[in-house]
Amino acid sequence: MKGLLIALMLTVGVGSAFAQYQENVHYSVVSEKATATPNVTEYFSMYCGTCYQFESLMPQIKASLKPGTKFEKSHVDYIPHDNPVMQAAIVQAFVVMEKLGEKGVEIRAYFFDQIHVKGRAVDSMDVIKKMFEENGLTKAEVDKHFADKTLQDKAKVMAKAYLSKKVTSVPAFVINGKYSIDIGSVKSIEELTGLINFLVEKK
């Protein structure tokens, strides 16, 4: 996956004439029914190194989407593999980040940097909450968000959402809730965005 990311970053602008995209080659069908409106979901984990690297490509991917296409991120819960407590905690942290809007985007970038650049061990809920405080929230505000039953329930649903879409590795892109991209089948970021927009139009 890391090699693919490097290839995508080095071949921006290559492949403007897209080949015909084929089912079971470039993408697979993971649901019988598509969403009512155009939708792109990135399944990811803040513990995932390749997901961290992919963050630099996301502005270009989102900017290339056809008008009216909704983009969203969904945090998986199978990382770290041997720690179910932290699997749930990191998803809950992301749901809180979503609740915080633009401030949450800043905090997500901070988490990625702390984990993958600084090498910080994010291995307890106490550490997670402290990282929110390091970004300007008070302890009371952090505790309130993490105790929010609505956010807790949302995190539980999100944590397992990847299973129904047959996601086995991250980052992964599912289009219209129905089509899962084989990232290994594309050779450039332009080809990836072309494939995404091709699938956005499929029902």
Backbone as a chain_set.jsonl record, in Angstrom:
{"seq": "MKGLLIALMLTVGVGSAFAQYQENVHYSVVSEKATATPNVTEYFSMYCGTCYQFESLMPQIKASLKPGTKFEKSHVDYIPHDNPVMQAAIVQAFVVMEKLGEKGVEIRAYFFDQIHVKGRAVDSMDVIKKMFEENGLTKAEVDKHFADKTLQDKAKVMAKAYLSKKVTSVPAFVINGKYSIDIGSVKSIEELTGLINFLVEKK", "coords": {"N": [[0.83, -1.202, 0.0], [1.958, 1.255, 0.777], [3.873, 1.606, -1.232], [2.197, 1.955, -3.396], [1.0, 4.389, -2.747], [3.172, 6.148, -2.99], [3.621, 5.857, -5.707], [1.247, 6.962, -6.7], [1.556, 9.607, -5.885], [3.763, 10.401, -7.322], [2.91, 10.297, -9.905], [1.039, 12.174, -10.563], [-1.11, 13.76, -12.775], [-0.613, 12.077, -14.862], [-2.084, 9.833, -17.182], [-4.452, 10.853, -18.313], [-6.163, 10.008, -20.246], [-8.478, 7.845, -19.685], [-8.688, 4.347, -19.239], [-11.258, 1.921, -19.972], [-13.144, 1.369, -17.18], [-13.439, -1.546, -15.223], [-15.602, -3.916, -13.694], [-14.684, -5.922, -10.934], [-12.081, -5.66, -11.578], [-11.157, -2.98, -11.469], [-12.933, -2.171, -9.554], [-15.315, -3.406, -7.132], [-18.569, -4.801, -6.489], [-20.29, -4.2, -3.576], [-22.69, -4.011, -2.384], [-26.189, -4.434, -2.928], [-27.815, -2.279, -3.314], [-27.642, 1.157, -4.162], [-26.774, 4.368, -2.722], [-29.168, 7.044, -2.347], [-28.308, 9.544, -3.142], [-25.301, 10.951, -4.635], [-22.294, 9.729, -3.239], [-19.251, 9.505, -1.452], [-17.285, 7.5, 0.498], [-14.607, 7.385, 2.662], [-12.938, 4.879, 4.212], [-11.001, 4.549, 7.074], [-8.216, 4.72, 9.418], [-6.901, 6.389, 12.211], [-4.696, 5.25, 13.282], [-3.418, 4.135, 11.177], [-0.678, 4.089, 9.059], [-0.496, 4.451, 6.249], [-2.916, 5.674, 5.783], [-2.445, 8.092, 7.049], [-0.488, 9.143, 5.322], [-2.021, 9.357, 3.047], [-3.641, 11.477, 3.643], [-2.568, 13.839, 2.632], [-3.307, 13.768, 0.019], [-6.008, 14.031, 0.011], [-7.293, 16.65, -0.215], [-7.052, 17.161, -2.985], [-8.445, 15.002, -4.054], [-11.041, 15.431, -3.033], [-11.606, 17.917, -4.161], [-11.862, 17.239, -6.789], [-14.235, 15.926, -7.089], [-17.446, 15.343, -8.55], [-19.88, 17.966, -8.783], [-22.167, 18.236, -6.071], [-21.632, 15.839, -4.894], [-21.362, 14.033, -1.946], [-18.837, 13.843, 0.497], [-17.439, 11.727, 2.916], [-15.869, 10.552, 5.952], [-15.127, 7.447, 7.502], [-14.368, 5.82, 10.404], [-12.608, 2.871, 11.015], [-12.587, -0.008, 13.245], [-10.703, -2.013, 13.714], [-8.057, -1.674, 14.276], [-5.887, -0.778, 16.911], [-4.893, -4.184, 16.436], [-4.845, -5.955, 18.619], [-6.152, -4.829, 20.778], [-9.031, -4.261, 21.937], [-10.247, -2.314, 23.549], [-8.974, 0.122, 22.92], [-9.525, 0.132, 20.238], [-12.239, 0.774, 20.18], [-12.099, 3.211, 21.509], [-10.612, 4.976, 19.867], [-12.256, 5.274, 17.676], [-14.432, 6.516, 18.864], [-13.162, 8.884, 19.573], [-12.757, 10.012, 17.041], [-15.397, 10.454, 16.243], [-16.143, 12.404, 18.058], [-14.42, 14.399, 17.167], [-15.599, 14.932, 14.679], [-17.96, 16.096, 15.572], [-16.982, 18.476, 16.506], [-16.467, 19.999, 14.301], [-14.616, 22.266, 12.253], [-12.607, 22.638, 14.126], [-12.313, 20.056, 14.981], [-11.201, 18.891, 12.709], [-8.662, 19.999, 12.771], [-7.766, 18.807, 15.125], [-7.79, 16.125, 14.393], [-5.701, 16.103, 12.493], [-3.651, 16.68, 14.236], [-3.624, 14.37, 15.843], [-2.858, 12.452, 13.89], [-0.279, 13.43, 13.304], [0.992, 13.275, 15.824], [0.947, 10.515, 16.269], [2.177, 9.319, 13.979], [4.363, 10.871, 13.175], [5.596, 12.016, 15.443], [5.698, 9.74, 16.958], [4.209, 9.079, 19.191], [2.733, 7.233, 21.835], [-0.44, 6.37, 21.68], [-2.339, 5.06, 23.681], [-4.308, 4.804, 25.564], [-7.468, 5.849, 26.978], [-7.152, 8.058, 28.576], [-4.881, 9.301, 27.489], [-5.873, 9.966, 24.955], [-7.926, 11.806, 25.647], [-6.374, 13.78, 26.841], [-4.995, 14.735, 24.634], [-6.968, 16.088, 23.271], [-7.354, 18.161, 25.086], [-4.901, 19.379, 24.814], [-5.314, 20.724, 22.549], [-6.834, 22.902, 23.128], [-9.352, 22.473, 24.323], [-11.26, 22.359, 27.342], [-10.941, 20.236, 30.25], [-13.444, 19.605, 31.257], [-15.081, 20.078, 29.039], [-14.128, 18.135, 27.258], [-14.691, 15.741, 28.678], [-17.468, 15.928, 28.718], [-18.153, 15.675, 25.979], [-17.23, 13.074, 25.439], [-18.861, 11.632, 27.065], [-21.281, 11.851, 25.949], [-24.207, 10.361, 25.031], [-25.431, 10.107, 22.541], [-23.287, 10.493, 20.771], [-21.702, 8.36, 21.558], [-23.288, 6.195, 20.753], [-23.309, 6.648, 18.002], [-20.618, 6.211, 17.42], [-20.398, 3.477, 17.961], [-21.905, 2.374, 15.901], [-20.537, 3.337, 13.626], [-18.055, 2.096, 14.016], [-18.296, -0.553, 13.152], [-19.176, -0.323, 10.577], [-17.65, -0.749, 8.308], [-17.624, -3.478, 7.883], [-19.956, -4.345, 6.552], [-19.433, -3.4, 4.063], [-17.415, -4.868, 3.169], [-14.763, -4.176, 3.619], [-11.353, -4.701, 3.877], [-8.882, -3.657, 4.24], [-7.247, -0.536, 4.914], [-6.332, 2.745, 3.65], [-9.67, 2.832, 2.259], [-12.043, 3.191, -0.38], [-15.445, 3.636, -0.799], [-18.031, 3.901, -3.048], [-21.075, 5.552, -3.476], [-22.161, 3.842, -1.631], [-22.097, 1.339, -2.687], [-20.074, 0.525, -4.48], [-16.814, -0.631, -4.261], [-13.571, 0.505, -4.421], [-10.679, -0.861, -5.976], [-7.785, 0.023, -4.963], [-5.259, -0.685, -5.739], [-5.455, -1.027, -8.441], [-5.183, 1.304, -9.821], [-3.01, 3.793, -11.268], [-2.288, 6.392, -10.891], [-2.996, 9.529, -9.215], [-4.801, 10.998, -10.636], [-6.04, 9.063, -12.165], [-7.278, 7.661, -10.133], [-9.135, 9.57, -9.142], [-10.621, 9.829, -11.426], [-11.77, 7.299, -11.621], [-13.277, 7.281, -9.283], [-15.188, 9.292, -9.877], [-16.368, 8.147, -12.093], [-17.68, 5.987, -10.935], [-19.367, 7.335, -9.214], [-21.4, 8.132, -10.866], [-22.674, 5.805, -11.412], [-25.403, 3.577, -10.704]], "CA": [[0.0, 0.0, 0.0], [2.833, 2.419, 0.828], [4.449, 1.765, -2.555], [1.15, 2.492, -4.263], [0.838, 5.802, -2.427], [4.3, 6.854, -3.604], [3.373, 5.861, -7.145], [0.186, 7.928, -6.962], [2.06, 10.96, -5.67], [4.746, 10.702, -8.351], [2.329, 10.247, -11.242], [-0.039, 13.14, -10.705], [-1.168, 14.333, -14.113], [-0.438, 11.026, -15.851], [-3.247, 8.98, -17.36], [-5.653, 11.643, -18.535], [-7.068, 9.222, -21.085], [-8.762, 6.703, -18.838], [-9.153, 3.115, -19.853], [-12.592, 1.557, -19.508], [-13.087, 0.76, -15.862], [-14.128, -2.833, -15.253], [-15.966, -4.547, -12.434], [-13.785, -6.986, -10.482], [-10.711, -5.283, -11.931], [-10.95, -1.675, -10.837], [-13.867, -2.012, -8.442], [-16.209, -4.54, -6.888], [-19.881, -4.446, -5.964], [-20.361, -4.672, -2.19], [-24.066, -3.864, -1.925], [-27.145, -4.493, -4.032], [-28.494, -0.994, -3.46], [-26.809, 2.357, -4.065], [-27.367, 5.478, -1.976], [-30.068, 7.862, -3.165], [-27.542, 10.674, -3.66], [-23.875, 10.628, -4.812], [-21.615, 9.675, -1.946], [-17.94, 8.864, -1.395], [-16.88, 7.252, 1.878], [-13.25, 6.883, 2.883], [-12.749, 4.116, 5.441], [-9.619, 4.82, 7.467], [-7.918, 4.688, 10.845], [-5.816, 7.301, 12.594], [-3.533, 4.435, 13.596], [-2.907, 3.594, 9.909], [0.352, 4.932, 8.467], [-0.839, 4.806, 4.876], [-4.008, 6.648, 5.879], [-1.796, 9.363, 7.354], [0.133, 9.632, 4.092], [-3.085, 9.663, 2.094], [-4.267, 12.744, 4.016], [-2.062, 14.91, 1.771], [-3.976, 13.669, -1.282], [-7.448, 14.196, 0.14], [-7.827, 17.891, -0.8], [-7.162, 17.024, -4.433], [-9.517, 14.052, -4.335], [-12.331, 16.072, -2.756], [-11.816, 19.008, -5.115], [-12.151, 16.679, -8.108], [-15.533, 15.263, -7.106], [-18.509, 16.001, -9.292], [-20.726, 18.804, -7.921], [-23.279, 17.553, -5.421], [-21.186, 14.576, -4.294], [-21.022, 14.138, -0.528], [-17.664, 13.09, 0.923], [-17.396, 11.501, 4.35], [-14.873, 9.619, 6.454], [-15.658, 6.488, 8.458], [-13.233, 5.216, 11.11], [-12.748, 1.439, 11.304], [-12.213, -0.307, 14.636], [-9.893, -3.228, 13.883], [-6.691, -1.287, 14.628], [-4.861, -1.829, 16.954], [-5.493, -5.512, 16.319], [-4.882, -6.719, 19.873], [-6.599, -3.972, 21.878], [-10.417, -3.854, 21.672], [-10.588, -1.082, 24.28], [-8.504, 1.256, 22.135], [-10.256, 0.104, 18.967], [-13.464, 1.534, 20.396], [-11.774, 4.562, 21.965], [-10.146, 5.833, 18.783], [-13.427, 5.598, 16.863], [-15.178, 7.521, 19.621], [-12.423, 10.137, 19.447], [-13.028, 10.578, 15.728], [-16.786, 10.942, 16.234], [-16.1, 13.68, 18.777], [-13.794, 15.351, 16.237], [-16.625, 15.332, 13.716], [-18.883, 16.979, 16.279], [-16.311, 19.755, 16.724], [-16.342, 20.718, 13.039], [-13.277, 22.63, 11.795], [-11.683, 22.377, 15.222], [-12.079, 18.621, 14.959], [-10.272, 18.616, 11.602], [-7.341, 20.34, 13.297], [-7.383, 17.8, 16.118], [-7.468, 14.896, 13.659], [-4.358, 16.283, 11.952], [-2.751, 16.592, 15.389], [-3.52, 12.948, 16.179], [-2.034, 11.809, 12.859], [1.11, 13.875, 13.477], [1.519, 12.731, 17.068], [1.112, 9.064, 16.16], [3.027, 8.852, 12.877], [5.575, 11.675, 13.052], [6.235, 12.117, 16.757], [5.837, 8.416, 17.544], [3.55, 9.064, 20.499], [1.919, 6.056, 22.126], [-1.823, 6.712, 22.012], [-2.69, 3.711, 24.127], [-5.31, 4.816, 26.626], [-8.449, 6.922, 26.854], [-6.582, 9.237, 29.224], [-4.007, 9.964, 26.514], [-6.747, 10.549, 23.935], [-8.569, 13.006, 26.193], [-5.336, 14.793, 27.044], [-4.67, 15.307, 23.327], [-8.011, 17.076, 23.0], [-7.049, 19.306, 25.945], [-3.729, 20.042, 24.235], [-5.802, 21.517, 21.424], [-7.615, 24.035, 23.588], [-10.591, 22.152, 25.028], [-11.102, 22.14, 28.775], [-11.202, 18.863, 30.672], [-14.898, 19.472, 31.385], [-15.633, 19.979, 27.682], [-13.747, 16.828, 26.72], [-15.469, 14.72, 29.382], [-18.858, 16.053, 28.282], [-18.28, 15.106, 24.634], [-17.028, 11.627, 25.468], [-19.972, 11.036, 27.812], [-22.496, 12.095, 25.17], [-24.764, 9.067, 24.627], [-25.664, 10.136, 21.097], [-21.991, 10.286, 20.118], [-21.284, 6.99, 21.856], [-24.057, 5.299, 19.877], [-22.827, 6.857, 16.633], [-19.314, 5.561, 17.33], [-20.598, 2.028, 17.914], [-22.378, 2.042, 14.555], [-19.436, 3.593, 12.694], [-16.954, 1.164, 14.24], [-18.517, -1.8, 12.416], [-19.759, -0.041, 9.264], [-16.783, -1.286, 7.252], [-17.876, -4.905, 7.676], [-21.002, -4.542, 5.548], [-18.886, -3.003, 2.763], [-16.35, -5.836, 2.881], [-13.461, -3.51, 3.678], [-10.373, -5.559, 4.545], [-7.684, -2.861, 4.497], [-7.485, 0.902, 4.783], [-7.582, 3.425, 3.313], [-10.541, 2.222, 1.257], [-13.082, 4.105, -0.846], [-16.69, 3.021, -1.247], [-18.768, 4.918, -3.781], [-22.533, 5.388, -3.457], [-22.494, 2.735, -0.746], [-22.25, 0.116, -3.475], [-18.884, 0.147, -5.239], [-15.56, -0.519, -3.531], [-12.453, 0.66, -5.353], [-9.421, -1.576, -5.784], [-6.795, 1.083, -5.114], [-4.105, -1.234, -6.432], [-5.691, -1.087, -9.892], [-4.946, 2.611, -10.433], [-1.588, 4.107, -11.353], [-2.056, 7.811, -10.626], [-4.071, 10.178, -8.479], [-5.788, 11.401, -11.634], [-6.822, 7.875, -12.51], [-8.118, 7.364, -8.97], [-10.271, 10.491, -9.122], [-11.464, 9.493, -12.57], [-12.53, 6.106, -11.258], [-14.28, 7.695, -8.294], [-16.278, 10.01, -10.549], [-17.043, 7.164, -12.95], [-18.572, 5.202, -10.085], [-20.381, 8.238, -8.662], [-22.513, 8.201, -11.8], [-23.329, 4.507, -11.526], [-26.434, 3.265, -9.708]], "C": [[0.862, 1.249, 0.0], [3.458, 2.684, -0.528], [3.453, 2.365, -3.525], [0.984, 3.977, -4.009], [1.939, 6.615, -3.082], [4.093, 6.957, -5.102], [2.309, 6.886, -7.504], [0.716, 9.351, -6.859], [3.029, 11.361, -6.772], [4.15, 10.782, -9.743], [1.114, 11.141, -11.374], [0.026, 13.743, -12.099], [-0.974, 13.313, -15.214], [-1.725, 10.244, -15.985], [-4.521, 9.732, -17.573], [-6.649, 10.94, -19.444], [-7.335, 7.91, -20.365], [-9.201, 5.49, -19.644], [-10.56, 2.828, -19.335], [-12.468, 0.849, -18.161], [-13.958, -0.486, -15.841], [-14.41, -3.341, -13.844], [-15.05, -5.73, -12.179], [-12.343, -6.802, -10.965], [-10.361, -3.985, -11.213], [-11.845, -1.457, -9.619], [-14.691, -3.278, -8.285], [-17.515, -4.025, -6.303], [-20.007, -5.052, -4.571], [-21.76, -4.512, -1.589], [-24.993, -3.902, -3.126], [-27.745, -3.124, -4.333], [-27.52, 0.16, -3.287], [-27.523, 3.419, -3.228], [-28.216, 6.331, -2.923], [-29.351, 9.041, -3.798], [-26.064, 10.292, -3.758], [-23.105, 10.738, -3.509], [-20.273, 8.945, -2.077], [-17.558, 8.724, 0.075], [-15.461, 6.716, 1.909], [-13.228, 6.166, 4.227], [-11.27, 4.218, 5.816], [-9.444, 4.577, 8.965], [-6.789, 5.671, 11.123], [-4.571, 6.542, 13.032], [-2.821, 3.938, 12.333], [-1.911, 4.554, 9.266], [0.039, 5.363, 7.048], [-1.99, 5.806, 4.84], [-3.449, 8.032, 6.183], [-1.189, 9.957, 6.085], [-0.915, 10.062, 3.066], [-3.749, 11.008, 2.402], [-3.816, 13.881, 3.102], [-2.718, 14.904, 0.396], [-5.459, 14.017, -1.203], [-7.986, 15.523, -0.389], [-8.009, 17.801, -2.306], [-8.296, 16.08, -4.812], [-10.872, 14.711, -4.146], [-12.63, 17.185, -3.761], [-12.212, 18.494, -6.494], [-13.54, 16.055, -8.213], [-16.559, 16.064, -7.895], [-19.375, 16.821, -8.336], [-21.9, 18.012, -7.345], [-22.916, 16.237, -4.778], [-20.778, 14.797, -2.843], [-19.803, 13.275, -0.232], [-17.706, 12.934, 2.438], [-16.317, 10.494, 4.706], [-15.532, 8.713, 7.483], [-14.49, 5.736, 9.084], [-13.522, 3.748, 11.416], [-12.246, 1.162, 12.72], [-11.302, -1.517, 14.791], [-8.403, -2.944, 14.144], [-6.764, -0.487, 15.934], [-5.491, -3.218, 17.092], [-5.707, -6.217, 17.655], [-5.424, -5.912, 21.052], [-8.018, -3.458, 21.615], [-10.844, -2.586, 22.401], [-10.186, 0.139, 23.462], [-9.135, 1.284, 20.743], [-11.513, 0.955, 19.078], [-13.157, 2.989, 20.734], [-11.381, 5.48, 20.825], [-11.295, 6.191, 17.842], [-14.262, 6.662, 17.566], [-14.493, 8.881, 19.526], [-12.718, 10.8, 18.114], [-14.446, 11.142, 15.652], [-16.879, 12.281, 16.979], [-15.477, 14.757, 17.883], [-14.801, 15.841, 15.201], [-17.597, 16.326, 14.334], [-18.305, 18.391, 16.409], [-16.074, 20.535, 15.429], [-14.908, 21.013, 12.642], [-12.232, 22.41, 12.882], [-11.337, 20.894, 15.272], [-11.131, 18.208, 13.848], [-8.844, 18.909, 12.045], [-6.858, 19.276, 14.282], [-7.041, 16.474, 15.44], [-6.065, 14.974, 13.066], [-3.311, 16.169, 13.056], [-2.548, 15.141, 15.804], [-2.621, 12.223, 15.18], [-0.562, 12.164, 13.061], [1.735, 13.264, 14.721], [1.824, 11.242, 16.96], [2.199, 8.692, 15.158], [4.3, 9.654, 12.662], [6.326, 11.714, 14.38], [6.42, 10.756, 17.427], [5.201, 8.281, 18.912], [2.688, 7.82, 20.662], [0.532, 6.513, 22.567], [-2.493, 5.406, 22.411], [-3.649, 3.687, 25.307], [-6.288, 5.953, 26.381], [-7.933, 8.196, 27.513], [-5.691, 10.022, 28.265], [-4.849, 10.656, 25.444], [-7.381, 11.841, 24.437], [-7.559, 14.13, 26.396], [-4.991, 15.482, 25.729], [-5.731, 16.314, 22.886], [-7.749, 18.345, 23.822], [-5.858, 20.086, 25.399], [-4.107, 20.906, 23.033], [-6.838, 22.558, 21.839], [-8.931, 23.741, 24.275], [-10.303, 21.992, 26.514], [-11.4, 20.683, 29.09], [-12.711, 18.622, 30.765], [-15.552, 19.312, 30.017], [-15.343, 18.61, 27.076], [-14.577, 15.724, 27.359], [-16.93, 14.742, 28.935], [-19.063, 15.417, 26.911], [-18.173, 13.579, 24.665], [-18.122, 10.9, 26.251], [-21.301, 11.174, 27.076], [-23.027, 10.768, 24.614], [-25.002, 9.009, 23.127], [-24.366, 9.872, 20.33], [-21.462, 8.876, 20.376], [-21.983, 5.989, 20.935], [-23.595, 5.421, 18.431], [-21.496, 6.151, 16.421], [-19.452, 4.045, 17.216], [-21.046, 1.579, 16.528], [-21.245, 2.209, 13.549], [-18.347, 2.535, 12.792], [-17.068, -0.101, 13.411], [-19.047, -1.587, 11.005], [-18.95, -0.653, 8.129], [-17.096, -2.744, 6.921], [-18.897, -5.15, 6.571], [-20.528, -4.167, 4.153], [-17.661, -3.837, 2.383], [-14.968, -5.193, 2.802], [-12.494, -4.38, 4.48], [-9.047, -4.844, 4.802], [-8.027, -1.393, 4.287], [-6.195, 1.601, 4.357], [-8.356, 2.68, 2.228], [-11.62, 3.233, 0.877], [-14.284, 3.308, -1.352], [-17.558, 4.132, -1.831], [-20.255, 4.577, -3.814], [-22.985, 4.202, -2.603], [-22.508, 1.381, -1.421], [-20.964, -0.382, -4.12], [-17.61, 0.412, -4.438], [-14.397, -0.502, -4.518], [-11.286, -0.243, -4.973], [-8.317, -0.558, -6.032], [-5.564, 0.591, -5.871], [-4.246, -1.27, -7.94], [-5.407, 0.241, -10.584], [-3.47, 2.982, -10.331], [-1.278, 5.58, -11.089], [-3.23, 8.373, -9.836], [-5.169, 10.617, -9.44], [-6.663, 10.217, -12.041], [-7.752, 7.484, -11.362], [-9.341, 8.274, -8.948], [-11.202, 10.238, -10.309], [-12.342, 8.29, -12.282], [-13.62, 6.445, -10.245], [-15.462, 8.362, -8.984], [-17.047, 9.118, -11.523], [-18.073, 6.397, -12.13], [-19.671, 6.066, -9.45], [-21.603, 8.273, -9.562], [-23.247, 6.877, -11.979], [-24.365, 4.326, -10.416], [-26.544, 1.763, -9.511]], "O": [[0.546, 2.213, -0.698], [3.572, 3.836, -0.945], [3.811, 3.182, -4.373], [0.841, 4.752, -4.954], [1.669, 7.663, -3.668], [4.351, 7.999, -5.705], [2.445, 7.601, -8.496], [0.357, 10.207, -7.667], [3.111, 12.538, -7.124], [4.796, 11.275, -10.668], [0.248, 10.891, -12.212], [1.084, 14.183, -12.549], [-1.15, 13.637, -16.389], [-2.402, 10.011, -14.983], [-5.573, 9.323, -17.083], [-7.843, 11.241, -19.416], [-6.529, 6.981, -20.422], [-9.974, 5.595, -20.596], [-10.996, 3.437, -18.358], [-11.764, -0.153, -18.037], [-15.07, -0.491, -16.37], [-13.588, -3.218, -12.936], [-14.685, -6.454, -13.106], [-11.499, -7.679, -10.782], [-9.395, -3.914, -10.453], [-11.532, -0.64, -8.754], [-14.756, -4.112, -9.187], [-17.562, -2.953, -5.7], [-19.853, -6.261, -4.395], [-21.982, -4.839, -0.424], [-24.629, -3.456, -4.214], [-28.136, -2.844, -5.466], [-26.68, 0.149, -2.387], [-28.74, 3.363, -3.053], [-28.005, 6.335, -4.136], [-29.739, 9.495, -4.874], [-25.615, 9.4, -3.038], [-23.245, 11.712, -2.769], [-20.178, 7.906, -2.73], [-17.514, 9.712, 0.808], [-15.15, 5.716, 1.262], [-13.473, 6.781, 5.265], [-10.394, 3.999, 4.978], [-10.4, 4.271, 9.677], [-5.835, 5.766, 10.351], [-3.497, 7.134, 13.143], [-1.729, 3.377, 12.424], [-2.252, 5.697, 8.962], [0.28, 6.512, 6.679], [-2.036, 6.679, 3.973], [-3.922, 9.03, 5.639], [-1.362, 11.144, 5.809], [-0.709, 11.015, 2.314], [-4.355, 11.613, 1.517], [-4.595, 14.792, 2.823], [-2.692, 15.909, -0.313], [-6.096, 14.269, -2.226], [-9.068, 15.527, -0.977], [-8.996, 18.3, -2.849], [-9.022, 16.327, -5.775], [-11.756, 14.573, -4.992], [-13.779, 17.37, -4.162], [-12.823, 19.219, -7.28], [-13.975, 15.694, -9.307], [-16.539, 17.295, -7.905], [-19.582, 16.413, -7.193], [-22.539, 17.224, -8.043], [-23.768, 15.577, -4.183], [-19.942, 15.653, -2.551], [-19.734, 12.12, -0.652], [-17.976, 13.894, 3.159], [-15.902, 9.687, 3.874], [-16.393, 9.152, 8.246], [-13.713, 5.091, 8.381], [-14.553, 3.421, 12.004], [-11.564, 1.993, 13.319], [-11.139, -2.009, 15.907], [-7.594, -3.868, 14.223], [-7.614, 0.395, 16.061], [-6.496, -3.392, 17.781], [-6.651, -6.993, 17.803], [-5.183, -6.27, 22.205], [-8.189, -2.342, 21.124], [-11.713, -1.86, 21.919], [-10.965, 1.082, 23.324], [-9.263, 2.35, 20.141], [-11.817, 1.754, 18.192], [-13.869, 3.895, 20.3], [-11.775, 6.646, 20.809], [-11.314, 7.283, 17.273], [-14.743, 7.601, 16.931], [-15.16, 9.909, 19.411], [-12.91, 12.014, 18.053], [-14.662, 12.198, 15.056], [-17.614, 13.177, 16.565], [-15.952, 15.892, 17.85], [-14.846, 17.031, 14.886], [-18.006, 17.288, 13.685], [-19.045, 19.375, 16.42], [-15.527, 21.636, 15.473], [-14.062, 20.12, 12.683], [-11.097, 22.035, 12.587], [-10.201, 20.524, 15.569], [-10.342, 17.279, 14.018], [-7.923, 18.154, 11.731], [-5.688, 18.893, 14.273], [-6.114, 15.779, 15.858], [-5.315, 14.0, 13.134], [-2.225, 15.631, 12.844], [-1.424, 14.727, 16.087], [-1.73, 11.469, 15.572], [0.303, 11.29, 12.995], [2.871, 12.791, 14.684], [2.827, 10.763, 17.489], [3.048, 7.848, 15.447], [5.232, 9.162, 12.025], [7.532, 11.475, 14.434], [7.212, 10.629, 18.361], [5.622, 7.443, 19.711], [1.995, 7.408, 19.731], [0.352, 6.986, 23.689], [-3.127, 4.737, 21.595], [-3.787, 2.663, 25.976], [-5.979, 6.905, 25.665], [-8.243, 9.297, 27.058], [-5.737, 11.251, 28.23], [-4.571, 11.796, 25.07], [-7.374, 12.854, 23.737], [-7.863, 15.296, 26.147], [-4.722, 16.683, 25.711], [-5.417, 17.286, 22.199], [-7.9, 19.459, 23.322], [-5.811, 21.311, 25.508], [-3.309, 21.719, 22.565], [-7.618, 23.036, 21.015], [-9.579, 24.664, 24.769], [-9.224, 21.541, 26.898], [-12.033, 19.982, 28.3], [-13.195, 17.553, 30.393], [-16.47, 18.508, 29.853], [-16.214, 18.002, 26.454], [-15.109, 14.863, 26.658], [-17.554, 13.69, 28.791], [-20.04, 14.697, 26.702], [-18.936, 12.882, 23.996], [-18.286, 9.688, 26.112], [-22.326, 10.669, 27.534], [-22.354, 10.126, 23.808], [-24.794, 7.966, 22.508], [-24.354, 9.117, 19.358], [-20.841, 8.274, 19.499], [-21.362, 5.066, 20.41], [-23.5, 4.423, 17.716], [-21.266, 5.559, 15.366], [-18.716, 3.403, 16.467], [-20.621, 0.532, 16.039], [-21.015, 1.332, 12.715], [-17.781, 2.123, 11.78], [-16.053, -0.668, 13.005], [-19.34, -2.556, 10.304], [-19.51, -1.032, 7.1], [-16.858, -3.191, 5.799], [-18.727, -6.051, 5.75], [-21.141, -4.565, 3.162], [-16.968, -3.545, 1.408], [-14.117, -5.614, 2.019], [-12.778, -4.751, 5.618], [-8.185, -5.37, 5.505], [-8.973, -1.056, 3.576], [-5.098, 1.127, 4.654], [-7.773, 1.991, 1.391], [-12.056, 4.031, 1.707], [-14.159, 2.432, -2.208], [-17.788, 5.162, -1.197], [-20.639, 3.454, -4.14], [-24.054, 3.634, -2.826], [-22.887, 0.382, -0.81], [-20.784, -1.589, -4.288], [-17.362, 1.534, -3.996], [-14.267, -1.399, -5.351], [-10.947, -0.373, -3.797], [-7.951, -0.303, -7.179], [-4.906, 1.367, -6.565], [-3.27, -1.515, -8.649], [-5.39, 0.3, -11.814], [-2.77, 2.54, -9.42], [-0.11, 5.967, -11.069], [-4.309, 7.783, -9.79], [-6.347, 10.606, -9.082], [-7.87, 10.358, -12.236], [-8.874, 7.032, -11.59], [-10.462, 7.802, -8.756], [-12.416, 10.412, -10.206], [-13.516, 8.263, -12.652], [-14.745, 5.955, -10.342], [-16.614, 8.03, -8.704], [-18.241, 9.318, -11.746], [-19.2, 6.183, -12.577], [-20.771, 5.582, -9.182], [-22.725, 8.427, -9.079], [-24.302, 6.82, -12.611], [-24.21, 4.865, -9.32], [-27.359, 1.303, -8.711]]}, "num_chains": 1, "name": "protein.A"}
